[in-house]
Amino acid sequence: MSKKYALPAFLVGTVDQAAYQRWLEHKAQAHVRRDRKRGNASAIGEAYRVAIHAAAAAGGGRDAYTGEMLDWSLLSRYDNVESAEGGRTYKHGFARLPTVDHVGDGLGPADFKICGWRVNDAKHDLDIPAFLGVCRAVLEHHGFTVAPPVAHATDAATLEPA
């Protein structure tokens, strides 16, 4: 088995190299196929594997949008027959299954984040500002107050001039 995509340290003891490699290859292949259908002739499996592997390693096992730990032990465990029998209840058990989300529209270079299946379903094809707008609307509709993040002195990208 190729070590080009070495198992990220946070997965040691949870998933073996072969399972991770299979997940990586299947996710890259699915996204390449989808992006080519959308018109991205430059979608190449190797570039997608590199980008997905980098996103997985950078995420440290957490959902890129919620920060919650993902359940990597769920890789390759989803069963279509059991899903048909269990319906929504079965699928709810896979909410924290790691999935691959496009950062953009899939028409440019490979750029991904890793998030849970539930979050990926909710985000769907929205970009980050649109997704955050939906999240904000849901929270405010249910009585929550949403405030902008507090800028830290070390976070120059979010600081505004005085």
Salt bridges, closest charged atoms under 4 A:
ASP35 OD2 - HIS102 NE2 2.69
GLU46 OE2 - LYS4 NZ 2.45
GLU46 OE1 - ARG49 NH2 3.08
GLU68 OE2 - ARG118 NH2 2.69
ASP101 OD2 - LYS123 NZ 3.00
ASP121 OD2 - LYS91 NZ 2.89
ASP125 OD1 - ARG38 NH2 3.33
ASP125 OD2 - HIS124 NE2 3.72
GLU140 OE2 - ARG136 NE 2.95
